C-alpha cells in the first residue's frame, strides 16, 4: 500500500507539471479558437530569457556589467513575454482575422520554429541549470515518518497550479475582458461588430499565456534544467487537453492528473507484462479512447453546428 500511495502521489505531481503547460493551450484556444502549437516553445523561450537575466555571463551581464536579482529577473521576463505577445499580434495574427482554423494552426507551427531558432541564436543550446530558490529534494517529514518520497518542487508546482486555475477561472467568468475573450473565440466578425477590439484582446490573451508559459518554464527548468527538449512537453500536453477539454481551465488540471497517475500506474503494474516503456505512450492511447467515445473531453463544450 505504501508503494501504491507513493506511485499515485508521484503521478499526481507529474500530472500537475503537464497541466501547467496545458493551461497555456487552453487560454489561447478558449479566447481565440487557435490551437497554439508554439506553447511548448514559449515555455522554453521564457525559461531561457529568465536564466539569461539572472545569471553571470548572461545578456544583462554582457551588455551592462551586472545581472538582475531573481525577483526583478522574473518581472523582466514577464515584460519580454508581453512584448512577444504584441509582436505576434502585430506581425502574424492581425493578418489572419477570420481565417480558417487550419491556417491559424499552421501559423503557430511556423512561430514555434521561429522562436526555437531565435532562442538558440540568442541564448545558446547548452543545458542551463535554473535555480531561483525553489526547494529541492524530498519532503523530510514524509520521508522520515511515512517513507514517502515526494519532491518539494512538485509540491510547489501543485500549489502554483491551484492558484493559477482559481485566478484564471475568475478572470474568464467574472471580468469584462474575460467575457470579451470568449466572444472573440466564438466569432471574430461578430465580436468586431459589437465594438470588441480583436487586436487588443489577442495581445491580452497571448500575454497571459506567455506568463503561464513562464511559470511552466520555471518549474520544468528547475526540475530538469533549461534545455531545448522542453519544447517537446507540448506533445504530452496534447493528451491532457483531449481528456480535460480544450476550453476548460479546470479540465486542464484534471486531465493532467489523470494522465500523470495513469501512466505511472500503467508503467509499474502493467509494464512488466508487456516489456515496459508504457509511460511513453499510455497518454496517447488514453486520448485516442476519449476521441472515440467523448471527443469534447470531460469538461469541454459539445459543439453543435447548424448544417
C-alpha positions in Angstrom: 0.0 0.0 0.0 2.9 2.4 0.8 4.4 1.7 -2.7 1.0 2.3 -4.3 0.5 5.5 -2.4 3.9 6.7 -3.5 3.2 5.8 -7.1 -0.1 7.6 -7.1 1.3 10.7 -5.5 4.2 10.8 -7.9 1.7 10.5 -10.8 -0.4 13.4 -9.4 2.7 15.6 -9.1 3.8 14.7 -12.7 0.3 15.5 -13.8 0.5 18.9 -12.3 3.6 19.6 -14.3 1.8 18.6 -17.5 -1.2 20.7 -16.6 0.9 23.8 -16.2 1.8 23.6 -19.9 -1.8 22.6 -20.9 -3.1 25.8 -19.3 -1.4 27.9 -21.9 -3.0 26.0 -24.7 -6.5 26.3 -23.0 -6.1 30.1 -22.6 -5.4 30.8 -26.2 -7.9 28.2 -27.6 -10.6 29.4 -25.3 -10.1 33.1 -26.2 -9.3 32.9 -29.9 -10.1 29.4 -31.2 -6.4 28.9 -32.0 -4.6 25.7 -31.1 -1.2 27.2 -30.3 1.4 24.6 -31.3 4.1 27.1 -30.1 3.1 27.0 -26.4 5.8 24.5 -25.5 8.4 26.6 -27.2 7.1 29.7 -25.4 7.8 27.8 -22.1 11.4 27.2 -23.3 11.8 30.8 -24.5 10.6 32.2 -21.2 12.9 30.0 -19.2 15.9 30.9 -21.4 15.2 34.6 -21.0 14.9 34.3 -17.3 18.1 32.4 -17.0 19.9 35.0 -19.1 18.6 37.9 -17.0 19.7 36.4 -13.6 22.9 34.6 -14.5 26.5 35.8 -14.7 27.6 36.0 -18.3 24.0 36.5 -19.5 22.6 39.3 -21.6 22.5 41.8 -18.7 25.9 40.9 -17.5 27.4 41.2 -21.0 25.8 44.5 -22.0 25.5 46.3 -18.7 28.1 44.7 -16.5 25.6 43.3 -13.9 22.8 40.7 -13.7 19.4 41.1 -12.1 18.2 39.6 -8.8 15.7 36.8 -9.2 12.5 38.8 -8.4 13.5 41.5 -10.9 14.5 38.9 -13.5 11.0 37.3 -13.2 9.4 40.7 -13.8 11.7 41.5 -16.7 10.9 38.1 -18.3 7.2 38.9 -17.9 7.9 42.1 -19.8 9.6 40.0 -22.6 6.6 37.7 -22.9 4.2 40.7 -23.1 6.4 42.3 -25.8 6.5 38.9 -27.6 2.6 38.7 -27.5 2.4 42.2 -29.0 4.8 41.2 -31.8 2.8 38.0 -32.5 -0.4 40.0 -32.8 1.2 42.8 -34.8 3.1 40.7 -37.3 1.2 37.5 -37.5 -2.4 37.4 -36.1 -3.8 40.7 -37.4 -3.3 39.4 -41.0 -5.3 36.2 -40.2 -8.5 37.6 -38.8 -11.5 35.4 -39.7 -9.3 32.8 -41.5 -9.8 29.1 -41.2 -8.6 27.3 -38.0 -6.1 25.3 -40.0 -4.4 28.5 -41.3 -4.0 29.8 -37.8 -2.7 26.4 -36.6 -0.1 26.4 -39.4 0.9 29.9 -38.4 1.6 28.8 -34.8 3.8 25.9 -36.2 5.9 28.5 -38.0 6.0 30.6 -34.9 7.3 27.6 -32.9 10.2 27.0 -35.3 11.0 30.7 -35.4 11.1 31.1 -31.5 13.2 27.9 -31.2 15.7 29.2 -33.7 15.7 32.6 -32.1 16.3 31.1 -28.7 19.2 29.1 -30.0 20.8 32.1 -31.6 20.3 34.5 -28.6 20.8 32.2 -25.6 22.8 29.1 -26.9 21.8 25.5 -27.0 23.6 24.2 -23.9 21.7 22.9 -20.9 21.3 25.7 -18.3 20.6 24.8 -14.6 17.8 27.2 -13.4 17.9 27.9 -9.7 15.5 30.6 -8.4 15.3 29.3 -4.8 12.6 26.7 -5.2 13.2 24.0 -2.6 14.7 20.8 -4.0 14.8 17.2 -2.7 12.4 15.1 -0.7 9.9 16.5 1.9 11.7 15.4 5.0 8.9 14.6 7.4 7.0 12.5 4.8 10.2 10.5 4.1 11.3 10.1 7.7 7.9 9.4 9.3 6.0 7.7 6.4 8.6 6.5 4.0 7.1 8.5 1.1 9.4 10.2 -1.3 7.7 13.4 -2.5 9.7 16.2 -4.2 9.4 19.7 -2.7 9.5 21.2 -6.2 6.4 19.2 -7.1 4.5 20.4 -4.1 5.4 24.0 -5.1 4.2 23.2 -8.6 0.9 21.8 -7.3 0.2 24.9 -5.2 1.1 27.2 -8.1 -1.2 25.4 -10.5 -4.1 25.6 -8.0 -3.6 29.3 -7.6 -3.4 29.8 -11.4 -6.6 27.8 -12.0 -8.5 29.9 -9.4 -7.2 33.2 -10.8 -7.9 32.3 -14.4 -11.4 30.9 -13.7 -12.3 34.2 -12.0 -10.7 36.1 -14.9 -12.7 34.4 -17.6 -16.1 34.3 -15.7 -16.2 37.5 -13.7 -14.3 40.2 -15.7 -15.3 42.2 -18.7 -12.1 41.3 -20.5 -12.7 37.6 -19.9 -16.2 37.7 -21.4 -14.8 39.6 -24.4 -12.2 36.9 -24.8 -14.9 34.2 -25.1 -16.9 36.4 -27.5 -13.8 36.6 -29.8 -13.4 32.9 -29.7 -17.0 32.3 -30.8 -16.9 34.6 -33.9 -14.3 37.2 -34.9 -16.5 39.2 -37.1 -19.4 39.3 -34.6 -17.0 40.4 -31.9 -15.7 43.2 -34.1 -19.3 44.3 -35.0 -20.2 45.0 -31.3 -17.0 47.1 -30.7 -14.6 44.5 -29.2 -11.1 45.2 -30.2 -9.8 42.0 -31.6 -6.2 43.1 -31.7 -6.2 44.2 -28.1 -7.9 41.0 -26.9 -5.3 38.9 -28.7 -2.5 40.8 -27.1 -4.0 40.3 -23.7 -4.6 36.6 -24.1 -1.2 35.9 -25.6 0.4 37.9 -22.8 -1.4 35.9 -20.1 -0.5 32.7 -21.9 3.1 33.9 -22.0 3.1 34.5 -18.3 1.7 31.0 -17.7 4.4 29.7 -20.1 7.0 31.4 -17.8 5.6 29.6 -14.7 5.7 26.3 -16.5 9.2 27.0 -17.8 10.4 27.8 -14.3 9.0 24.6 -12.9 10.3 22.4 -15.7 13.6 24.3 -15.8 14.1 23.9 -12.1 13.3 20.2 -12.3 15.5 19.1 -15.3 17.4 22.2 -16.4 16.6 24.6 -19.2 17.1 22.6 -22.4 15.6 22.6 -25.8 13.8 19.3 -25.2 11.4 21.4 -23.0 9.7 22.4 -26.2 8.6 18.7 -26.6 6.4 18.8 -23.5 3.8 20.3 -25.7 3.3 16.9 -27.1 2.5 15.4 -23.7 0.1 18.4 -23.0 -2.0 17.4 -26.1 -3.5 14.2 -24.4 -4.1 16.3 -21.3 -6.2 18.7 -23.4 -8.1 15.9 -25.1 -9.1 14.5 -21.8 -9.9 17.7 -20.0 -11.4 19.6 -22.9 -9.8 22.4 -25.0 -11.9 25.1 -23.5 -11.8 24.2 -19.8 -9.3 25.6 -17.4 -10.1 23.2 -14.5 -10.2 20.4 -17.2 -6.5 21.0 -17.9 -5.7 20.3 -14.3 -8.0 17.2 -14.1 -6.7 15.9 -17.4 -3.1 16.3 -16.3 -3.8 14.5 -13.0 -5.5 11.6 -14.9 -2.6 11.3 -17.3 0.1 11.6 -14.6 -1.4 8.9 -12.3 -2.5 6.7 -15.2 0.9 6.5 -16.8 2.7 5.8 -13.5 0.3 3.0 -12.5 0.5 1.5 -16.0 4.3 1.6 -16.0 4.5 -0.1 -12.6 1.8 -2.7 -12.7 1.3 -3.4 -16.5 4.7 -2.5 -17.9 6.5 -5.7 -16.7 4.0 -7.9 -18.7 4.4 -6.0 -22.0 8.1 -5.2 -21.9 7.9 -1.8 -20.2 8.1 1.8 -21.6 4.3 2.1 -21.2 4.8 5.6 -19.7 5.9 6.9 -23.1 2.7 6.1 -25.0 0.0 5.5 -22.4 -1.3 9.1 -22.5 -1.8 8.9 -26.3 -3.7 5.7 -26.2 -6.0 7.0 -23.5 -6.5 10.2 -25.5 -7.4 8.0 -28.5 -10.1 6.3 -26.5 -11.5 9.6 -25.4 -11.6 10.8 -29.0 -13.7 7.8 -30.0 -16.2 8.0 -27.1 -16.1 11.6 -25.8 -14.3 13.9 -28.3 -15.1 17.1 -26.4 -13.3 15.8 -23.3 -14.6 15.6 -19.7 -15.3 19.3 -19.3 -15.2 20.6 -22.9 -18.2 22.2 -24.6 -20.1 20.0 -27.0 -20.1 21.9 -30.3 -23.3 21.6 -32.4 -23.1 23.3 -35.8 -26.2 24.1 -37.9 -25.8 22.5 -41.4 
